[in-house]
Amino acid sequence: MSRPGHLGRLARLAFPALMIAAAPRALAAQQGDVYGPGDLTSAPKLVSAATTARLIARSYPEGMRRMSLGGEVKVEFVIDKDGHVEPASITVLESTVAQLSSAAKSVVERMEFVPGKKDGQPVRARVQQQIVYKP
């Protein structure tokens, strides 16, 4: 048999937890749909290839650079309507060297884009990018 008021306290505790669990879905709905390359009228474009090249060079693990070891990392991520990468969306799809995965993710987090467009309006876009580390 439960104590008087116990169920009420439990319900008050469960409700906020439910709200927190539902928050990511609500946030995603507010942010809008994510479009793939085939859905866009204009694909996202890097703001600066030179800046991205510097980010890659700085993220290259020093030990690998000294040993002249290179590799490639294929990542997928979402670019928001303002051209910024959504950090939680970054996924490593393939990596020839496991050590480079975290380095590539750190690069992608800092990349800036002209956002993709659908019918002239900036939209969230899912893209895949190959990051290449050359000794």
Buried (B, 14 or more C-beta within 10 A) or exposed (E): EEEEEEEEEEEEEEEEEEEEEEEEEEEEEEEEEBBEEEEBEBBBEBEEEEEBEEBBEEBBBEEBBEEEBBBBBBBBBBBBBEBBBBEEBBBBEEBBBEBBBBBBBBBBBBBBBBBBBBEEEBBBBBBEBEBEBEE
